[in-house]
Structures are given as structure tokens and as C-alpha cells.
Amino acid sequence: MNQDASGEIQEMEMVQSLVEQQAATIANEQPLSIEEVEQAYDALVKMHARWRKGKRQLGRRKKGDFKLSASQKELIANRYRVARQTNTTVDYEGASTNKNFHLFNADKLRDQEPYVIAMLRMALEQQQQIDDGNPEKTSDNWADEVVQLKLEHKHEIDAFLQTIRELEGANLRLKAGRPQTSDNSVQASLKEAEGPNSTTNEELESRKKQINELQTHAKNVQAENFQLRGQLDLQCTAVISLESRLEEVRADNAKLKQKVEALKATHAMQENLDKRTVELNEQARVQELERATLA
């Protein structure tokens, strides 16, 4: 395998890692315009063509591993392109009956849409860089982007942790009765209202309403806390997966360098053999001429 091919493989794997991260946040981004989708689809096909020069499939898919191949991504991207043109949604029910997606049901295909859109964005960005005359990104460039993405995820994780701490503190204060209108104070007011010197029925209803609001708020805090912890777990898992993938890429790169060095040594040896063969042939020709002259 030559160095260009190894570069394509590394580009392919780095893009895979970055796209998987971006797919999780695709819903919060400005959607591509119809014209951009057209350009992105063509760019995706070209990017896959570059990758195929490496003569290697991106990862090995096992049975039950619901990852799209390059051709399947292009098919989904094409369906998405047509849906955007006609202002409709992608018919994943129909796509799941296609022989090209026999391992996927409609829900699995629908789950792949953010990933395919992220791939379209990445391909469009790459093609624009190429069209502007900028060199294609190397494996080092992709590694820098991975590091930057890890730093961004770390900041997000820190923000999640801070929010969780604040929510837990608010929850503890609610349970401890520290808010100005705590459950204990409300209950005391209700008991006072039951006595002969009780306030009006309107005030009693207001107190009951405040109790319900406090209880609802406490439940919302707990639910939001649980949701944030789930998001934090997903972020941590994504970072760990990305680090593992980067180590694999580096290991593959080291192996490829060793193979290149071995090929260079073999090539040098072959050149020496060819040179020696030419010298021996020349000597044999001279000797043959000398014998002919003496005869």
C-alpha cells in the first residue's frame, strides 16, 4: 500500500470519528439549504471515491452492527436530497424493504439520518476547501481537530457538572425547607388556618397551590438532574470512544510506516541486483568479443 493510500485511510477514519461526534448535535444546527444539499451529495460521492483509493473498507461490520457502508450512505443521502427538493420526509419504511438495506428496519435507518447529514456537511466543507485551492487535510490536521473536539467536550462536561451541582443544591434546599415558602411554613400556615383565628378560604387555597407548585418544582429538578446525568454519560462515552479510535489510527500509521521502510529497502536491494546483472552481462559481452578476436 503506498503513502497516498495510507493517507486516504487515515482521512477516512478521522472523518468517521468527527462525524460521529457532530451527528449527536445536528438537530441544533442550521439545516443545509436545498442548493447546499445538492452540492454536499456530489461532494460525498467524491470523498468516498478518494477513500476507495485506499482499497480498504472503513471498519469491519459484524452481524447486528448497524453501520452504513459508503454506498448505503450515498443511497440515504440521495433519498434525503430528493425529500428536501420535494419538501417531504424520507420514506424509511419503503427504504427498509429495499434489498440494499436488508439488515436495517425503518427505525434503524431513521436513526442514521443525523449521521448521514453530518457526513454531508463534512464532505461539503472538504470539497469547498479543495475548490478554493487549499490542500486536503492530512492525518495530523484531523488529529488536531480531534483534540480540539475533545477540549470542547470537556468544557461541555464541566458545564453539565456545574449545572448538576446547582440543581442538587436547589433540591437539597427544597427538602431542607430553606426556600422562603417552604413545605414546613406552608403546613404551619394551614394548621393556623384551621383554628378559630384562621384566615379566609382564599388564603388557604393559595397556600395549597404553593405546596403543589413546590412539589412540582422538586420533581422537575429531579427529572432535569437525571437527564443531565444521562447526557454527561453519553459525552464521556463519546470521548473515550474517540480516544480509543485515535490510538488505533496511530498504531495503524506506525505499521504502515514500517511497511513503507521495508518496501524501500526491498526496492534498493532490487536496484543493486539489477545494476550487478548489467555489469555481469557487460563483462560477458567483452569476454565474448575477446575470444572472437583471438580466434
N, C-alpha and C positions, 0 to 999 in steps of 0.2 A: 504494500500500500504506500503511495507517495505522500509527500508532506501536504500537498493541496487537499488530498482526500482526507487525511487526518484532521486538517483544519476544518473541513466541512462537517466532519463528525462532531468535533468539539463545539462548533457553532450550533449544530442541531441540538446537542444535549444542553447547552447553556440556555438556548431559547426555550427548550422544554421546561426547564426549572423556572425561568422568569414568567413564562406564560401561565404556569400552574398557580403562581402567586397572584398574578393580575386577574385571573379568572374569578377569584373569590370576591373582588371588589368591582366587577364590571357593571353591576347594577347601579352604582353610584356615579358612573362616568357619563359624560355627554355621548349619546349614541352617534355612531357614524352616519353621515349623510348618505343618501342613495348613491350619489356620484362616488363618494369615498368607498362605499361597499363594492362598487364595480371595480374600482382601482385596486382595492385590497384583495379581491378574489384573484385577479390576474397576478398580483404580487405574491400571493400564497402559492399559486401553481409554480411560479418561477423559483421561489425559495425551496420548494420541495424538489424541483429539478436540480438545484445546486446540491442539495443534500444527497440525492441519489448518486452523485459522482463519487461519494464515499463508499458506495457498494455495501451499505450496511443499514439494516433496519434499526429504527430508533427504539431500542429496548426489545426484550422478548416477551411477548404476551402469553400468559398462561391461560388455561381454561378457567373461565369465570372472572378473568381480569378484563374489566370493561373499559379498555382504552382503544381509541380510534386509530386506525392506520392512516398513513398520509393520504391515500386515495379516499378513505372514508371521510376524512376531514374535508377534503375538497368537495365531496358529494353533499355533505351537510352545509358547507359554506355556499354552494351553488343554490341549494334549496332556500337558505336564508336570504341570498341575493334576490331570488325570484319573489320571495314573500315581501321583501321591502319594496320591490318595484310595484307590486300589486296591492300594497298596503294591507296585507293579510299576515297571518301567522304560519309558521312552518307546520305542515301536516306530519307530525311524528308518528301518528297511528298508521298512516299509509307507508311512511318510510320503513317502519318496523317490519312490514310484510315483504320488503324488497330483499332479494337474495344477498345483496351486499351487506345487509345488517342482520343476518340470521341469528347472531349471538346477542342482539340487543332487543329489548322490548321498548315500547313507546316512552315510558318514564325514564329509562336509562339514556335513551337518545336525547330526550328533553334536558336531562341533567348535563349533557355535554355541550349545550348551546353556549353558555358563558365561556367555556374553554375555547370553542371554535371562534367566537367573536374576539377573544383576546389574541388568538393566533392571527386573525385578520388584521388587527391593529398592529401587531408586531411586524407582520410581513409588509404592510403599507409603509411603516416607518423605515424599514430597511430599504425598500425599493426607492423611497424618496431620497434617502442618503446616497444610494447608488446613482440615481438620475442626476443628483446635484454634483456628481463627480467626486464625492467623498469615498475613501477606501472602505471596504467592508470591514466589519468589526472582527478582531482576532479573538482567540480564546482568552487572552489577557484582558481585552476590553469587556468581554462577557463576565469574566471573574470579578472585575471591578464593579460591574452593575449588580452582581450577586451580593457582594459585600455591602454596597450601598443599600440594597433592598433589605438585607439583614439588619442594618442600622435603623432603617425606618420601622421595621417590625419591632425592634427593641424599644423604640420610642413609643410605639402604639401599646406595647405590653406594659410599659411603665405607666402610661396614661390609664390603661384599664385597671392596673393595680391600685392607683391613686383613687380612681372612682369607686372601686370596690371598698377600699378602706373608708372613704367618706360615707358610702351607703351603709356599711356595717356600723359605723359610729352613729349615724342617724337612727338606725334600727335599735341600737342599744339604748340611746337616749329615749326613744319612744317607749321601750319596755321598762326603763327605769323611772318613767314618769317625769322626765325633765322638761318637756315642752310646756309652754305657758298654759296650754289647755290639755292637761294630761288626763289619762283614764281615772286616776285616783281623785283628782279635783272634781272631775265631772260626776263621778259616783257620789262624792260627798255633797255636791250641789243637789243631786237628785234626792238623796236622803233628806236634806234640809227642805226640799220642796214638798216632801210627803208630810211634814209636820204642820202644825196649826198655823205657822207663820210662813207657809210656802209662797213662792212667787206664782205668777199667773201660768196658765196652761201653755201660753205661747213660749214662755221662757223654758218650760220643761221640754217641750218639743224641740226647741233649739239645742238644748243640752244633749238630747238623744241623737239629734242629727250630727252634732260634733263628735260624739262617740263613734258613730258609724263611719264618719269621714276619717277619723284617726285609725280605725281598724282597717279600712280600705287602703289607706296610705301605707300602713305597715305591710300589708300583703303585697302591694305594688313594689315596695322597696325590696322585699324578699325575692319577688319574681325577677326584678331587674338585676339583683345581685347574682342570682342563678344564671341568668342569660349572659351576663358579662363574664362569669367564670367559664362558661362554655366557649365563648369567643376567645378567651385567653388560652384555653386548652388547644383550640384549633390553631391559633397563631404559633404557639410553642411547637406543636407537631409539625407545622409547615416549615419552621426554621430548622428543626432537627433534620427533616427530610432533605431540605436544601443543602445543609452542611454535608450530609452523607453523600448526596449526589455529586457535590463538588469534589469530595475526596476521591470518589470513583473516577471522575473525569481526570483528576491529576494523576491517578495511578495508571489509567489508560494512556495518558500522554507520555508518562515515563517509559512504558512498554514500547510505545511507538518510536520514541527516540532511540531506544536500544536497537529496535529492528532497523531503523534508518542507518545507524552506525554499522551494524552488521552487513547491510547491503552495500554500504560504501567500501568496507574492507573487501568484500567479495568482488566488487567491481574493480578495485585497484589490483587485486590478485589476477583477475582475468586479463586486465590490460598488460600486466607484466608477462603473462603466459603468451599472449598474442605477440608482444614485442619479441620475446625469445624465439617463438616459432618463425617469425620473419627473418631473424638473424640466422637461424639454422638453415632455412631454405636458401638464403643468400650464399652461405658458406658452401652448401651442397652444389649450388649452380656454378660457383667459381671452381670448385674441385672438378666438376664435370668438364668445364671448359679446358682446364689444365690437362686433364687426361686426353682430351680430344686433340690438343695441340701436340703433345708428346707422341701420340700415335701417328 
